[in-house]
Amino acid sequence: MKVTTTPIEGLFIIEPRIFFDDRGYFFESYNARNFRDETGHELDFVQDNQARSVRNVIRGLHFQNQPSPQTKLIRVLEGAIWDVVVDIRRGSPTFGQWYGLELSAENHLQLLVPRGFAHGYSVLSETTEIIYKCDNYYDKQTESGIAFNDPALNIDWKIKSSDAIVSEKDQVQPLLRDSRIDF
């Protein structure tokens, strides 16, 4: 696997080694030993989540506070998303900065989103299906979020705002400056 760093410390792009032949392709989507050797992170993933969405859906920005933060390893099984993370680690030189990357079934890229980041995505294809590994269990008590359209963040979701399909829950998330953040 190839690991690429991003402008935000701790955030990695993972590109698996893919073997193509006339039958299709094969790749290892996760290998704990290789992952540890390439990223320096030894993670114990305990939960896999899968979601299916239609074009123009925006999900996020979500995170879990202490004592149940999650590291996530995101990949797309079908379609394409614009994956977005926001650094919410107080004291970080990149606090409040966002990073976006297209993940698709075609490019096979994965994004490692460490604890201390809010995560969301917009759907760029007719439908998309994503799966992500988490190193901590879902905990409703520590669940939190940030408004996807926070003007201070000015995130480009790669879709027209008038076409965005956003859940009621995500429409009422607080701005970053008003969000409860325990990092």
N, C-alpha and C positions, 0 to 999 in steps of 0.2 A: 504494500500500500504506500501511497505517496501522501505525505502530510505537508500542508501549506499553512504558514502562519498568516494572520490577518493584521491590520493596523491596530486591533484591540487585543491586548495581552490576554492569553488564555483561550482565545477563540481560534479553533482550528478547522480547516477544510480537509476532509479525508477523501482521497480518491483511490478506490480499490483497484487492484490489478485484475483485469478482465481477460478471460480466455475465450476467444471467439473461434467457432468452426462452422461447418455447414449445418449443424444441428441447432445453432443458436449461440449462447454464451453461458459462462459459469464464472462466479466470483465469490470470494469469501467476504461477506458483508461486515463481519466482526470476528476478530481473533484477539482474545485478551492479552496474550503474550506480545504479539506484534504491535498492538495498540499501545501497550505500556512502553515497549522499546522505542517506538516512534514519537510518542507524545509526552512521555514521562508521567503519564497518569495511570494509576492502577485503580480501576473502577469496578465496583460490584453491581452490575445492572440487575435490578430486582423486578422490574415491571416493563412490559412492552405495551404501547398504546398505538392504535390504528384509527385513522379518520378518513372519511371520504367526503368530498365537497364538490360543488359545482363552480363554474367560472364566476369570477368577481366576488367570491366569498372572501372576507377578511376575518381571520381568527386571531385574537390577541389584542393586546400584549399581555401575556400571562406569566406568573411566577409564583413560587411558594416561599414564604418567609421562614425564618428560624422558628422552630427547630427542625423543619422538614424541607429544606431547600433541595432542588433537584438539578443534577447534571443530565442533559439530554443529548442523545445522538440521533439526529434527524436524517431520514432519507425518504425518497419518493419511489413508490412502487408503480404508479401509473400517472401520466400527465406531467404537469409542471407547476411549481410554486415560486413565488418570490419570498424567500425566507428572510425574516428580519429579527435582529436581536438588538437590545438596548442595554448598555452597561449601567447597572444600578448599584455598583459597589462604591459606596461613599468613600471618598479619599482616593479613588482611582483617578489617574490623570485623564482617563477617557470617560469618566462618569457623565451620563446623559448623552453620550454619542451612540449612534446606531450604525449597524452594518447590515447590508443586504446582499443576498446571493441567490441566483436562480439554481434551484435543485430540480432535477427532472428524472424521469425513468430513463431518458435517453443519455444524460450525462453521468448518471450513477454517483454524483458527488454526494457527500454526507457532510453535515455540519455538527461539530461538537460544541454544544452550548453549556458552558460551565455554570455552576451555582453563582448567583449574583448577576444574572442576566434575565431580562424580560424577553419573552419569545412570542412571535406571531408570524403569520404568513398570509399572502393573498394568492388566490388560485388564478393561474394564467391560461389554463387549458379548459376544454369543455367539462371535464371531470378530473379529479385527482384523488389519489389515494396515497396517504403517507403513513409511515410507521416510525415510531421513535422509542428508543430505549431510555429508561430512567434509572438513576442510581438510588432513588428513594421513592417510597410509596406516596400515592396521592393522599393529601391531607386537606380536607375541606376547611379545617380551622385555620390553616396558614395560607390558604389560597388568596392571591391578590392580583392586581393588574394596573395597567396604565392605559389611558385613552389612546386608541390607535391614531387619532387625529390631533394629538397634542401639538399646538402650533409651535411650541418651543423645540420639539423634536423635528418637525417638518419632514416626516418620513414620506418618501416617494414609494407608494405601494404598487406602482406599475399598472394601475387600472384607473379609470376615471372615477372620481369620488361620487359622481351622480349614479354610477352603475354598481357601487359597492353594496354588498349584501352583508349586513353585520347583525349579530345577535343582539337582543335587548340588553343582555348582561354586558356585552362589550361596548354598547352605546353609552353606558352610564359609568364607565370606569373613570377614576379621577385622573387629573393631569399629573405628570411626574412630580411636580413640586408639592402636590397635595397627597401623594400616595404614601401609604405606610410601607416603609422599606427597612428591613432589618439586616442590611449588609454593610 
